[in-house]
Structures are given as structure tokens and as C-alpha cells.
Amino acid sequence: MSNSLVFFMVIPIVVGIILIFFRESPKLQSWASIGVVTALFGLGLYLLQEVRTQGILRLDFGGWEPPFGILFVADTFSLLLILTTLLVTIICLLYVALSPRDRMINYYFYPLVLFLNAGIIGSYLTGDIFNLFVCFEVMLLSSYVLITLGGNRIQLREAMKYVTINIVSSWFFLVGIAFLYGSVGTLNMAHIAQRVAESGSDPLLTVVSIVFLTVFSLKAGLLLYVWLPGSYSSTPTVTSALFGALLTKVGVYALFRVFTLIFNEGTLLPTFIAIMAGLTLIGGSLGAVAYTDIRKIAAYNVVIAVGFMLAGLSIGNTLAIEGTIFYILHDMFAKALLFLLIGTMIFLTNKVHIHEMSGLLKNYPTLGWTFFIVVLSLAGIPPFSGFMGKLLVIEGALENGSYVLLALAIASSLAVLYSLLRIFSQCFWGETIISAEEQRPLPVMRLLPLVVLAGITLALGLGVEVVAPYVQAAASLLDPSTYINAVLGGT
């Protein structure tokens, strides 16, 4: 069954190429895209059960066994991220399909989303470091086009920042791979882990690890997040939702995979990551409470989430890793919901600042209470999905004695709660600013994807016992030998 892993990349790319020739048929494009992603989601569910019963799956391309060939590796961690990516994509595509016709559809939006998914999922599956670079580039090339759709001046300016920084970071990534290959003579990540462990203290490998930390931090928005708030707040609603929910998680995944599998010895790198995570939590919190532009507030909440995830990695014990995996899954759904809600508010009012909106709850009660749900979820209030992840990371910090990170994690949660409650209280309560004549209709079908996402955040919180065995299996990241043995066997 491991041969089916290739479908996750091949099918979106092939269907995306075909849909390019159906630009004048947006309904065909939308439902074909939704159908493809839904089918892959079903495949992912099946493979998750296969991994649970049979162990890690491996696909060797061309019959070349590791460490010589290209391969895909599917463990519980990667499949959980793939399933969440696909489900978020389905809901975002439904949001576009059920909304009034958007001009983005005329610019190959659906094929680009399929290409984006192929790059993201390929990044989660690849078992060699060079093809991680290749999959990053597939993802980024799609995102470069998506981030410019709409084409206003501010958006293009922020897109230039995004493209420039990612091109520079990709160049450094390639340089790091070259030095790593020159040092250990292999690109297979499991084999690299073996060689690095055997080499002991090598100054060149230390430099390479710092290069990778810098590159993946840029991708994730860890400390080096200067590009993120402007880029994510200037794009169309669905693009912001996809970016905020999915893109930074690829950088976070790369940090987790590389620094639990390959560079997992010593205390220097975890200390660096802890410092960067702490500063990211501080910077994100200050941005979230300082701005009145609701798009910027949402974008800085992405920064806070990245800081929290990497705080869990730096703490590094089982509780923290399990909590971080819970938190990543929660955040992908909750951030998609937040950006879709923000975009819907702007669509209804043509306003972007808190003080320009008021009384929306009277006009759009379902929208208002859905926003309140995402506030509670992102703040980590039980029984919503954010609670368990935050609780486990906090327990892990206490167990590890990481009291500074613990304080920053709690403070950042309060900043999230304050920043989003400010939007809810000022934009949804009070006297309405929209007269009966000015009120724009909000069709039930446009609300449906938002309500579904809100339901998922609640279900994920209430269904912790169902998800917990998979998260605990994913936390085997802390034991690199599991991955190495599955890939290399007796090699």
C-alpha cells in the first residue's frame, strides 16, 4: 500500500495541469479540485490506520533502496499534518465555491491551490533533504502567484518582500545542503542522522545546523517574521486562510523533523530555539495588541502560534512534544477559521479597523458567535481544541523547569485572548453601523464552511481521547531510531 503515497503529489499536479485548460469553467474547476482533495483525504485516513497497525510506510522510487534513491516516508506525524492540510483545503475551496463569483477564479486559483498542496504534502513525505528543498520550491512557486492575485499596490509591495525573502532563504537552504552532503556524503535524512551521530563534534556540521535553523525559521516565521504580517494581511481572504493555516506549518515541520532526527545532540541548539521562540512570542503579542487593523491582528496571532510551537520543541520532553502536535493540528483549523471570519467581516462592511465597525452581532448573529468560538479556541479555553495542546506544553515546561518560556507562553495566550476579544467586543457589540438599506446579505452557504470549521475546533477539543493515541504515536519523534530503522532497516 506504500505505493499509494505517490498519489499525494502526482494527482494534484496532474489535475492542476489539466484544469489550467478549463479556465472558462470555474464550476468544473472548483468541484474537480474539491473532489480530488476529498479523495486524497480518504486515502490519508486509510494510510493512517495502516501506519498504526503496520508501522512507518516507505516508498522507494525506481526500486532504489535507501540510502541511494529518492523515497517517501509516512509516519503518524506526517500523516496527521497531511490530513489536516487536506481538510482545511477542502473547506477553503468550499468557501470559494459557495461564495459569489470571485475574480481570483479567473487567474488559475484552483490549479495553484492544487500545486500548493502538492508541495506542502511532498514536504511532509520526503525522506531526503534535497527533495525537501524541491518540495519547498513547488509550494513557494505556487504561493508566489497566489500572493499576487488581486494585484493592488499594497499587496504587490508585500508580495515582493515575501518573494525576495523566500528566494534568499532557499539559496541558503541549497548552500546548507551542499555543505551537509560534502560532510556526510548522503542526502537521505535517516542516513544523515546516522552519519552525524557517528561524526561526533564537527564544526562544519554545527555551521550547517545553524544555516538550517535560520532557513526554516524564515519559512516558519520564527523570530525572522518581518515579512509575515504584511504578506498575510494584504492577500484575498481565502489565500490568507490557506497561508495562515498551512504555510508556516511546513517550516515548523522541517524544524521538528531535522532537529529531532539529525541535530538532536547537545544543548546549544535547543537553547537557541528557546530564545528565538521566546522573542517571537513577545514580538507577536506586542503586534497583536498594538494594531487596530483586524487583518494585522490575525497575522500577528500566526506569529504567536509559531513561537508557541517552537517553545514546545525547545522544551523537548514527551509532554511538550505531544502538546505541540495537538496545538499544530488545532491551529491549522483555527487560523483558517479566523482568516475566513476576518475576510467575511471586511466583505460585509468594507472596513478593516476595529473602531470603524460596531454592532455586527445584531446584523449577523451566526457570524458573531462563530467568531466568539474561534476566540475561545485560540486562547486555549476548554472545551475547545486549543486547550489540550497548551495544557500539555505548560506541563512539559513545568517538568523541564523552563519557567521563562512558561511565563511567556501564558502571557502570549492572554495577548491572544485580549486582541481577539477586542475585535469581538468592539466590532460585534454596540450600536450597529449598518442600516437595513446598507446591509449586505450573508448567504447561509457562505456561512457553512465557517460553521464547519467552528464545529471541528469544538470536536477536536471534546474528542481528545480519540486523537490522543495518534498524537502519542507521532511523539515518537523523540526516538529517532524508530524512523531510522523504518527507513534503513539493517542497512
N, C-alpha and C positions, 0 to 999 in steps of 0.2 A: 504493500500500500504506500510505501515511501515514494514510489514513482509519481504519485499524485501531487507531491509538493511542487512540482514544476508548474502545475496549473495556476498557482497563485500569481506567478509572474507572466506566464505565456498568454493566458486567456485575457487579462485586462489589456495587454499590449496589442494583441491581435484584434480584439473587438474595438479598441480605441482607434486603431488604424482604419478599420472598416467604417466606423462612424464618422470619420473625417469626410467621407464621400456622401454623407447624408445630412449636410449642413442645413438644408431646407426642410428637414423633417424633425423638428425638435421633440415631438411626442415620441417618435421612434427612438431617437437618441436617449431620451430620458428613461423610458421604460426598458429599453435594452440594457442600459447601464445598471439600472436598479436590479433587473433580472440576473445579470452577470454577478454583481456583488453579492446578491442574496444566495445564489448557487455556491459561491465560494465560501460564504458564511456557513452554509450547511456542511460543506466539505471540512471546514475548520472544526466544527463541532465533532464530526466523526473522528478526525485525526487526534483531537484532544483526548477522546476516550481510548484511542489506540495507544497513545503515549502513556496514558495512565496504567494500561494493562500490560503493555509490551516494553515500555521504556522509550528512550530517545530514538527518534526516527532519523535515518540518514539516507540521502540520495546522492550517489556518485555519478557525475555526468561523464558520458563517454566510456564508462567502465573502468575509469582510472581510480584505484583505491587510494585513500589518504596515505600519506600526506601530499601526493603528487597531483591530484586532479582538483577540479572545481567541485564543490559539494554544497548541498543544502542540509542543514541540521535543524530539526524541530524538537524543542523540548517544551515543557509546560509553560515556562516564562514567555518564550517567543510566541507560542500559540495563543496564550491569553491576550497578548498585545495585538496579534493579528485579528482575533475575533472581535475585540473591542474596536479596532480600526475599521473593520468591515461594517459593523453595526452602526457606528457613528456616520460612516459614509452613506449607508442606506438611508438613514434618517435625514441627512443633509440633502441628498438627492431628491427625496420625497418633498422636502420643504420647497425646493426649486420647482419641482413638477406640479405641486399643488398651489403654487403662488401665481399671481398674474404674470404674464409673459415678461421675462427679464431680458434686456438686450445682451447680457452676458452669453445667453444661449447661442447668439449668432457668431460668437467668437470661439467656437470649439470647446466650450466649457466642459461638456460631458467627456469627450476623449481625454482632455487634460486631467480630469479627476481620475480617470482610469489609469493613466500613465503615472500620476502621483501615487496612487495606491500600489501599483506595481513596484515602484521604487521603495516605498515605505516597507512593504511586506518582504521584498527582497533583502532589505537591510536586516530585518528580523531573522531571516532564514539562513543567510550566507554563513558558511563556515570558514571562509578565508578572508584575510584582511584587505586584499586588493579588491575583491568583489564587493566588500563593504563600501569601498570608495566608489566603485561603479554604480552600485545601487543608490548611494547618496546622490550621485550626479543625475541619475534618472529622476529621482524625486525633486532635486533642485531645479533641473531644467523645466520641469512641469510647473513648479512653483514660480519660476521667473515670469512665465507667461501669465499664470493666474493672477499674480500680484499686480499686473498692469491692466487687467481687464476693467474697464470703466474709464480709465485714461484721463482723470482730472489732474490738474497741475500738482497738487499736494501729493496725490497718490503716486505719480510718476517720480517725484523727488524722493519719497520714501522708498520706492521700488529700487531706485539707483543705489541707495545706501545698502539695502538688503542684498542686491546682486553683487555689489562690489565686495562687501564683507565676506559673503559666502564664496566668491571666487578666490579671494586671498586665503581663506581658511582651507579651501580644497587644495590649493597649491601647497600649503604647509602639510596637509594630510599626505599628499603624494610624496613629499620630501621625507616625511617621517617613515612612510612605508619603505622607501628606498634604503634609508639607513638601517631600518629594522631587518630587512632582507639581507643587507650586507653583513649584518652582525650575526644573525642566526641561520641564514640560508634556507628559509622556508616562509611560506605565506599562510599555511594552514594554521588557524588560531590555536587549535589543540596542540599541534606540534610546536608552535611558537612557545606556548606555555611550558611545555617540557624543556625546550632548549633554554628558555630564560631561567627556569628553576635550576638547571644544570650549570649555567654560566656563573652563578653567584653574583657578586657585586661587580657590575660592568658600568663604567662611567657613560659609555655611549648609550647603553640601554636606559640609563637614568634620563639622559637628554631626550631620547625618543619618547619615553613615558611622559615627560613634561610637554613635548610637542603635541602628543595625542590628547593630553589633558586640556591644552589650550584650544585645539581644534574642536573637540567635542563640546567644550564649554561654550564656544562661539555658536555651534549648532543648536545647543540646548538653551542658550540664553542664561548660562550660569556666570554671574558677575559681569561678563562681557556682553551685556544685553542692550547696549546703546541703540542697536538697530531695531529692537523688537517692538517697543511701544508705538513708535511711529508707523512701522510697517503693518502691524496687525490692526491698528485703529483706522487706517486710511483705505482699506480694501472693502469691496462689497460684502454684504452680510454673510453669505454662505462661505465665501473664501476665508473670511476672518474666523468663522466657526471651524472650518477644516484645519486652518493653520494653528489656531489656538488649542484645538483638541489634539492634533496629531503630530505636527512637525517637530515641536520641541521634544516630544517623547522619543523620537528617533535618536537625538543627541543624548538624552538621558539613558536610553537603552545601550548605546555604544559605550558610555561611561561605565555602566554596570557590567557589561559583558567583558570589556577589556580590563577593568580594574578589579574584577573578582576572579577572572580566569588567568590573565597573563601577568599583570603587575600587581600581584596580591601580597607581596612580601614587604616587610619593613613598615615603618610608621610615618615616614616623611610625606608620602602622597596622601594618605588619609587626613593628615593634618592640613595640607594644602587645600584639599577638597572641603574640609570643615570650615576653614577660614573663608573660602570663596562662597560656600553655602550661607554662612552667617552674614556676610556682606550683601549677598543677593537678597536675603530676607529683609535686611534693613532697607536697602535701596528700593525694593519692590513695595514695601509697606509705606515708605515716605511718598512714593509716587501715587499709590492708590488713595491715600488720604488727602493729598495736596491738590489733585486735579478736580475740575468740575465737569470736564468733558467725559461723558459716560463711556465712550469708546476707549479713552485712555485709561480710565479706571479699570475696565475689563482687561486691557492689555497688561497693566501692572499687576493684576491678580495672576496672570500667567507667570510673570517673573517670580512672584511669591511662591507659587506652586513648585517651580523648578528648584528654588532654594530649599524648599522643604524636602523634596525628593532626594536631593544630593546630601542634605543633612542626614537622612536615613542611611545613605551609602557610607558616609564618613563614620557614622556610629558603628556600623558594620557587624552588629550581633544579629542573632536569628530574629529576635523580636522586631528590631528596626527594619531588617530587610523584608520580613513578611508585611509589616505595616506599610512600608514604602510601595510594595507591589499592590496592596489593597488601594493605597492612595492614588497610584498611577491610573489604575482602572477607573476609579471614581472620577478622577479629574478629567479624563478624556470625555466622559459623558457630560459632566457638569459644565466644563468650559464650552463645549459645543452648545449646550442649552443657554448659557449666559450670553454668548455672542449672538445667537439667534434671537434671543429676547431683546437685547440692545438694538439690533438691527430692526426688529419689528417696531420698537418704540420710536425710532428715528423715522421709519416709513410712515407711521401714523401722525407724527407731529411736525416733521421737517425741522426738528430741533436736536441739538447734541449736548447742551449744557443743562445741568441739574436745575438751575434757577429759571430756566425757560419752560419747564414742564411742571404741571400740577394737576391733581385730581383725575389721573388716568384710570384709577380703580373704578370710578363711577361709570366711565365710558366703556372700559374693557376689563370687567372683573376677573375673567378667567386668566387673562394675561397677567394681571396684578398678582393673583395668588400663585400662579406658576413662578413668577419672579421671586416671591417670598420663599418658595420651596428651594430655589437654587441658592438663595441667601443662606438658608439654614444648612444646606448640604455643603457648600463651600466653606462655611465657618466651622464645620465639624460637629454640628448639633445632632444628637441622636433623635430619631432612629434613622437618619439619612446616611447616605453612602460615605460621606467624609469622616464620620465619627470613628469607625474601627481603625482605619489607617492611621489617623492622628493619635489615637489612644495607644496603639502598639509602638509607634515611633517614640512617643513620650515615655512609655515604659522601658523601651530599649535605651533611651538616653539616661534614665534614672539608673538602670542596671549597669551602664557603662561609665557612669559618673560624668557624662557630658552636660554639665549644668548650664554652661553658657548657651549651647545650642538649644537646650531645653527651654530656657528663658526666651530666646529669640523665636523659637517655634510657637510658643504660646502667645507672645506679643504679636507675631505676624498673623495668627488666627484672629486675634482681636482687631487687627487692622483690616483684615478681610471683612469681618462682621460689620465694623464701623463704615467702611467705604461702601458696601452694598446696601446696608440699612439706610444710609444717607440717600442713595438713589431711590429706594423704596418709599421712604417717608416723604421726601420732597417731590418726587415725580408722581406717585400714585395716590397720596393723601391730599387733603386740602380741597380748595375750590377748583373745579375743572376749568381748564383754559380753552376747551373745545366746545363750541356751541353745537346745537343739534344740526345746523346747516353745514358746519365745517367738519363734522365727524366723518371720518373715512371708515368704510366698512372693513371689518376684520373677519373674513370668511372662516367658518368652522374648519374647513380643510386646511387652511393655513395654520390654524392653531394646533391641529392634530399632531404634527411632529414635535411641537414643544411639549404638549401634554405627555406624549410617549416618553420623551427624554426625562421629564419630571418623574414619571412612573418608574423608569429604570433606576433613577437615583434612590427612590424610596425602596424599590425591590432589592437593590444591591445592599442597602442598609439592613433591611429586615431578613434577607436571605444569606446572612453571613455564614451560617453553618453549611450551606450548600457550596459556597465559593471557597470556604476555608481549606478544604483538602487540596484544591488545585493551587492555591496560594502557598501553602506549606510545601508542596512539591516544587513549585517554582523557586522557593527559597533555597533549594539545593545549589543555587549559585555559589553559596559559601563553601561548597565542597567541589573544587574544580576537577577532582579525579572522576566524578560522575560523568561530566561532559567529555573529558579526555579519553576515558575508557570507551565511551559510546562511539567516539569518532575514530580513534586509533586502534582500539581493541588491544591485541597483543603486539602491535607494531612497535 
